[in-house]
Amino acid sequence: MRDYESSIANIQLIQQQTQAQVDACAQEMNALDTEVSACEAAYGEKQEAIALAAERLALRSTRPARELVQDPAQRALANELAELKSASRLIEGSASKLLADKARLASMISVLQDTLALKENSLQVEEAGKPTMEVLAELCAGSVAELPPTAAFHSTFARPITALPAHRLSLSRVYATR
């Protein structure tokens, strides 16, 4: 009965820990959504700035032919346009990385929810087996009380616990490790 209660406690502990992980992943996904929204806003601002710089360069190209030299203002506009495009690509890369992280978290949440469902089923199986475990506890309690404390180890027919094959586990260990 002690192993049964320990098994129930372990399953409930795993459920609590898994639910805490699901909640943490959900919070991180919300934070990623916020960051993606910020990236989208920054990307939109950069696109507006790129359009403005391109328009300025286009206006400068309509000057008379003798004024179409590469003066400092023309170079500054070209540099500004190049920097804006570079910043825009960086923002796009950051947003795509954030979305990939969000997808990874979503798959992790799916796995964790499957674990929760499995543990809930295990808990239902354990609770359904409680009457059987109580009957076994009563049956075992009577048989252990009839034997002297050391009789099992002095019997010629009893094998010590270390003589069991390594691949056989006791039920209590199986229940405790689920």
C-alpha positions in Angstrom: 0.0 0.0 0.0 2.9 2.3 0.7 4.3 1.7 -2.8 0.8 2.4 -4.2 0.6 5.8 -2.4 4.2 6.6 -3.5 3.2 5.8 -7.1 0.2 8.1 -6.9 2.4 10.8 -5.3 5.0 10.5 -8.0 2.5 10.6 -10.8 0.9 13.8 -9.3 4.4 15.3 -8.9 5.2 14.7 -12.5 1.9 16.1 -13.5 2.6 19.3 -11.5 6.1 19.7 -12.9 4.9 19.1 -16.5 2.1 21.6 -16.1 4.6 24.1 -14.8 6.7 23.5 -17.9 3.7 23.9 -20.2 2.9 27.2 -18.4 6.5 28.4 -18.8 6.4 27.6 -22.5 3.1 29.4 -22.9 4.6 32.5 -21.2 7.7 32.3 -23.4 5.5 32.0 -26.5 3.5 35.1 -25.4 6.9 37.0 -25.0 7.9 35.8 -28.4 4.6 37.1 -29.9 5.3 40.5 -28.3 8.9 40.5 -29.8 7.6 39.5 -33.2 5.0 42.3 -33.1 7.9 44.7 -32.2 9.9 43.4 -35.1 7.0 43.8 -37.5 6.5 47.4 -36.3 10.2 48.2 -36.7 10.2 46.5 -40.1 7.3 48.7 -41.2 9.1 51.8 -40.0 12.3 50.8 -41.9 10.2 50.2 -45.1 8.8 53.7 -44.8 12.3 55.1 -44.3 13.6 53.1 -47.3 10.7 54.4 -49.4 11.6 58.0 -48.3 15.3 57.6 -49.1 14.5 56.0 -52.5 12.2 58.9 -53.3 14.9 61.4 -52.3 17.4 59.6 -54.6 14.9 59.6 -57.4 14.3 63.3 -57.0 18.0 64.0 -57.1 18.3 62.0 -60.3 15.9 64.5 -62.1 18.5 67.3 -61.8 20.1 68.7 -64.9 23.0 66.6 -66.3 25.7 69.0 -65.1 24.5 68.6 -61.5 24.4 64.8 -61.5 27.8 64.4 -59.8 28.4 62.2 -56.8 28.4 65.0 -54.2 28.4 64.3 -50.4 24.6 64.6 -50.2 24.2 62.0 -52.9 26.6 59.6 -51.2 24.9 60.2 -47.8 21.5 59.3 -49.3 23.0 56.2 -51.0 24.6 55.2 -47.7 21.4 55.8 -45.8 19.5 53.6 -48.2 22.0 50.8 -47.9 22.0 51.0 -44.1 18.2 50.9 -44.0 18.1 47.9 -46.3 20.7 46.1 -44.1 18.7 46.9 -40.9 15.5 45.7 -42.6 17.2 42.4 -43.5 18.4 42.0 -39.9 14.9 42.6 -38.6 13.5 40.0 -41.0 16.1 37.5 -39.8 15.3 38.2 -36.2 11.6 37.8 -36.8 12.0 34.5 -38.7 14.3 33.2 -35.8 11.6 34.2 -33.3 8.9 32.5 -35.3 11.1 29.3 -35.5 11.6 29.4 -31.7 7.8 29.8 -31.3 7.2 26.8 -33.5 9.7 24.8 -31.5 8.0 25.8 -28.3 4.6 24.9 -29.7 5.9 21.4 -30.6 7.3 21.1 -27.0 4.0 22.1 -25.6 2.3 19.4 -27.7 4.7 16.8 -26.3 4.2 18.0 -22.7 0.4 17.9 -23.1 0.7 14.3 -24.4 2.8 13.5 -21.3 0.1 15.1 -19.1 -2.6 13.0 -20.8 -0.5 9.9 -20.3 0.0 10.6 -16.6 -3.7 11.3 -16.2 -4.4 7.9 -17.7 -1.8 6.3 -15.4 -3.4 8.0 -12.4 -6.8 6.7 -13.4 -5.4 3.2 -13.7 -3.8 3.5 -10.3 -7.0 4.8 -8.7 -9.0 2.0 -10.4 -6.6 -0.5 -8.9 -6.9 0.9 -5.4 -9.5 -1.7 -4.2 -7.2 -4.5 -5.5 -4.2 -3.0 -3.8 -6.2 -2.8 -0.5 -7.2 -6.5 -0.8 -3.5 -7.4 -1.6 -2.4 -5.4 1.4 -4.8 -7.3 3.7 -3.7 -10.7 2.3 -0.1 -9.9 2.6 -0.4 -8.4 6.1 -1.8 -11.7 7.4 0.8 -13.9 5.8 3.8 -11.8 6.9 2.6 -11.8 10.5 2.5 -15.6 10.6 6.2 -16.0 9.7 9.0 -15.4 12.1 11.0 -12.3 11.0 14.0 -14.3 9.7 12.3 -17.5 8.6 12.5 -16.6 4.9 16.3 -16.2 4.9 16.9 -19.5 6.8 14.8 -21.6 4.7 16.6 -24.0 2.2 13.9 -23.2 -0.4 14.1 -19.4 -0.3 16.5 -17.5 -2.5 17.9 -14.2 -1.4 16.6 -11.2 -3.3 20.0 -10.8 -5.0 19.5 -14.2 -6.7 16.7 -12.8 -8.8 17.6 -12.2 -12.5 18.5 -8.7 -13.2 15.8 -8.3 -15.8 13.0 -8.9 -13.3 11.8 -5.9 -11.4 9.5 -5.8 -8.5 6.0 -4.3 -8.9 6.8 -1.6 -6.5 9.8 -0.4 -8.6 7.6 -0.5 -11.7 5.0 1.6 -10.1 7.5 4.0 -8.6 9.2 4.7 -12.0 6.2 5.3 -14.1 
